[in-house]
Amino acid sequence: MRGTVRDRYAGAGQSVEGGGSGGSGGGGRSIGGVRYVAWKSIRARRAQFVASFLAVLGGAVLVTACGVLLESGLFAGIAPQRYAAAPVVVGAGQSVTVPLPEGPDPVESLPERVMLPAELVATVAAVPGVRTAVGEVSFPATLVTGDGRTLGGPDGGEMLGHGWGTAKLTPFALREGVEPRRPGEIVLDAATAARAGTGVGAEVRIATADGATPYRVVGLATPPEGDGLPRQSALFFTDARARELSGHPESVAAIAVFAEPGVPTGGDSGLLGMVRSLSQDQDTLVERVERALAAKGYGESGNAVRADDADNGNGEREYGDSGNGDRADGQRAVVRAGVERGEVEFLSAAQSRSVLTLVSGSFTGFVLMIVVLVVAGTLSLMVHQRRREIALLRAVAATPRQVHRMLAMEVLLVSGVATPAGIGPGYLAAQALRDGFARIGVIEDGFALSIGPAPAIATLVLCMGAARIAVWVAARRQVRVRPVEALRESAVERPGIGRGRVIGGYVLLGLALLAVAAVVVVPQSLAAVPAALSSMLALIGIALLGPRLMAVLSRLAGASLLRRSRVAGYLAAANSVAGSRRLAAAVTPLVLTIGFATSQFYSQTTLSTATQYQARAATVADFVMAGAGGGVAPDIAAAARHVPGVAATTPLVATEVVAVDREATEEPLSRSTAYGIDAAGLTGTLDLPVASGSLRELHGDTVALSETEALWLGKKVGDRVDLVLGDGTPAKPRVIALYRPNLGFGDVLLPSDVVLPHTTNRLADVVLVATTPDADRDAVATGLTALAKEHPGLAVGDRESLLVAQDTEMEANAWLNRLLLAVVLAYVALSVATTLVTITTGRARELALLRLVGGTRRQVTRMLALETTLLAGIAVLIGTAVAAAPLTILSLRLIDTPLPSGPPWVFAAIVAATILTGVLSIRIPATRVLRARPLEAMRSRE
């Protein structure tokens, strides 16, 4: 017996470890012997190792893709277009930070364009090595054609106005006509002129925040390649007129810097570029400009507007000095070269990097957890199915160390092939995800990925390391017990599970219940977070308690199976109770798929519905005026008040503000959605229930907070709150009212005339219009429509047409979650299929034995069908319960109904797809197994 087993596992003349039961003298032959045994095991158990290979392969693809996205969020960006000819560009810091005594300073990005003083152009121009410095003036605009159509940028991009003196930044050159010399003259890029059907000598109207004004086209300009830029349209005015239209005549959006010949600019991009820049001692133009700006008080200092101002008790503002030339107004300048110039040109570039970093960072953590669970589950199942083989090896004197080395070598061979094979597809998957993110509007379409070796190296370490640790943990029990006990357990499955696993499972279930309770406590805007977290905690806890839970449920279902079929039902019930570990391994991935997919999808749809519902419930206006070009000029609200039958109007100006709490040591910054409104026009337009104070006092240096925001900041009516407006301007308004939380209108309300100058386009999102009680609604609609005709692009609708800022953001977030959910579910579905196929093929000896003792093929097939029904039923029951508990509480909290919002067919499709995958993964391999003759199947498994 010993000789036979040794020959089988060690081969002709080779021991498992170079000598008997672990002698130390055969170190040279040890590695070769273990590798030989491992290779023979892989060839003998192709199905099991194919499942492990696919699990590691899929994990490598996901981990590599996440690594590429994370590296891109840190080091990539959008290539410059408008600033393509300028080697160095200076812009304002687009974030706010608070210095902390310990740890990293918290940072929040700013949504609006932060401007720089025009005086800095001369400062930069005086830097040694600078040939020319040009101050860029840029502002949104819309072209109105002769037939009344409004044109924006190409493919949904922006149309921007500039001074002709900045045409050299691309550079744009005249193809036809002359440069603009008078306030009423304009030069169009050739692509815009072609889309508008106009040319030199024609008259066009340009709509800005100051209204629509006619201009005469005096020239057409083109960049070095093509008729226009791919992502924006350029309109050129005289420099003086451009400064006037920008709304910031004493400021510039950026400073383009041109170097003297031979002066190194710097600006290496990406991870490798950062390493190269750290190793270079050469003084670059970027460093020179940074030193000059720091000397003037505009040091970068973390790329941020610093919110380190404080009130001295007399209503005066004091600002700290960080020791590097910080200015009292908190402004900072950033100097960029290479691809990073796109961050200054495109306001969305830095936002895309920030979003991509946050999304990929959180998604990477989640993916790593899923990959570890799947790989560990697959390898644990492989080791569990080989417990008889391991017991025999122990019985013929193989030591625990030898068994561990054999299993480790097997995993090394499998993961060593699967992981590198998944790295290439991982880079392709990252590109596909980037395209998906751009398509749904999460990042800009021109955002380029950073392709480097770091994600591949991380994938090799993480995936191969996770596989090695997983197989070591899975084999601990098998190799630690005595050989006789191991043989006994290999014949009869051990019913219990470890104490640590039980405690961990119950702890996670307890934490899941606490997360459900947190749904009621946290702010409504964050309620979906603990709901989704609760489902994940519960799913992991159930996975740990799987064998114990399956034993209880299979006993309860046994009576039902017996009633349906006495022979097949008895066998199915007995197999399910005795094989609770096997049943748990089969049910867990199905439960994970149903529970996770359902909770993630319906939590987002419920939150989106609540946002829309609350926004429309608070909007009592009779009409809504919106602009097709992305905004409404501020004077429209005043003009609409003169329409007969109009009682009140108020603009809605969406932005974001950052609240600063210097007494907080962990989260001193709080970024919130804010709206600018006209308190004089609230009656009949906007009805936000007020808890204390009055919204009618919202004018000048005042602010209204939601109760949630006030509680977070520790503020009440009469207090002052430190805010940083969207363009980085610090403010300290007085709280005049607290209103009930409303997902549609954010947590901060400010006077519209305060907010508008601090937005990029200086336009309102919409104008709400209320009519008098006795007004003729049709007559008012006619009057408003006539007003809209005077302002191209303006449209009139009812309150149902209101689209608040959160609607678009929530829709993008919803599609983002669905995209990421689809990626994870594809991997989970792969694990479901491979796990169930492995389980079914691993039962070939058991099924053959049933047939040898008298069971017919029909009875065995019937038994498998009943087991599949039991498995599917348990999976649907547990998966639905795990998702239903938090979703019910979330729905009651947000929309006052226990049923979550969203199409019911999605849940039905999730369940159907999961069950279909499970059924096919069992029936197809089972059919193949049952085709073999019982004796042959018995011999093949021995």
Disulfide bonds with the S-S distance in Angstrom:
none
